[in-house]
Amino acid sequence: NMIKLDEEFGTLRPTHLQKGAAGIRLIWEIPLLEPGEERVLSYKFKSKMRVIGRISLPSASVQYHGRNKKLINIKSNRAFFLI
C-alpha cells in the first residue's frame, strides 16, 4: 500500500488488477505462447511517500501449464533499491 500504480503499461495490459489489503496484484493471462516466443510484461509505479534508504519489491511469480498440462510455478528474485 506504499505504492501507486501508474496506468501506463508496455505492449500488453494486465487482464486483471486485484486490489487487496496487502497491495495490488497484476495478472496477465496469455492463452498460448509458441515455442521460442517471448512476452515482456512491464508496468510503472510511484511511491506514495518519500523514501530514503533501502526499498524492496516483492518477487514476481509466473504460473503456467507445461507439457502434459502440468501446472508450473516460478518466482523471481526480489529487487532491492537503495535511494
C-alpha positions in Angstrom: 0.0 0.0 0.0 3.0 2.3 -0.1 3.0 2.5 -3.9 0.6 3.9 -6.5 0.3 2.0 -9.8 0.7 4.1 -12.9 -1.8 3.2 -15.7 1.0 3.1 -18.3 1.8 -0.4 -19.4 4.1 -1.7 -22.1 2.8 -3.6 -25.1 0.4 -5.8 -23.1 -2.0 -4.5 -20.4 -2.9 -6.8 -17.4 -6.1 -8.8 -17.8 -7.0 -8.3 -14.1 -6.0 -5.9 -11.3 -6.7 -7.3 -7.8 -6.6 -4.8 -5.0 -6.3 -6.1 -1.5 -5.2 -5.2 2.0 -1.6 -6.1 1.1 -1.5 -4.2 -2.2 -2.2 -4.7 -5.9 -1.8 -7.8 -7.9 -1.3 -7.5 -11.7 -2.5 -10.6 -13.7 -1.7 -11.2 -17.3 -3.5 -14.1 -19.0 -1.7 -15.3 -22.1 -3.5 -18.2 -23.6 -0.7 -19.6 -25.7 3.0 -19.0 -26.4 4.6 -20.6 -29.4 8.0 -22.3 -28.9 10.6 -19.6 -28.6 8.1 -16.8 -28.4 8.7 -14.2 -25.7 6.5 -11.6 -24.0 7.7 -8.6 -22.0 5.4 -7.6 -19.2 6.1 -4.1 -17.9 4.5 -1.6 -15.6 5.3 1.6 -13.7 4.6 2.6 -10.1 5.3 5.5 -7.9 5.9 5.7 -4.2 3.2 7.3 -2.1 5.8 8.6 0.3 9.3 9.9 0.1 11.7 7.0 0.7 15.2 7.4 1.9 17.3 4.2 2.2 16.6 0.8 1.0 13.3 -0.4 -0.5 12.5 -3.9 -1.8 9.9 -5.1 -4.3 8.3 -8.5 -3.9 9.1 -11.4 -6.2 7.3 -11.7 -9.5 5.6 -15.1 -10.0 4.6 -17.0 -13.1 2.2 -19.8 -13.3 1.7 -21.8 -16.5 0.8 -25.2 -17.8 3.7 -27.1 -19.2 3.8 -30.4 -21.1 1.1 -32.8 -20.1 -0.8 -29.9 -18.7 1.3 -29.9 -15.5 1.0 -26.7 -13.6 4.4 -25.0 -13.1 5.1 -22.1 -10.6 8.2 -20.0 -10.8 9.2 -16.9 -8.7 11.9 -14.3 -9.5 14.4 -12.9 -7.1 13.3 -9.9 -5.0 14.5 -6.5 -6.3 16.3 -4.1 -3.9 16.9 -0.4 -4.4 19.0 2.0 -2.4 17.7 5.5 -2.6 
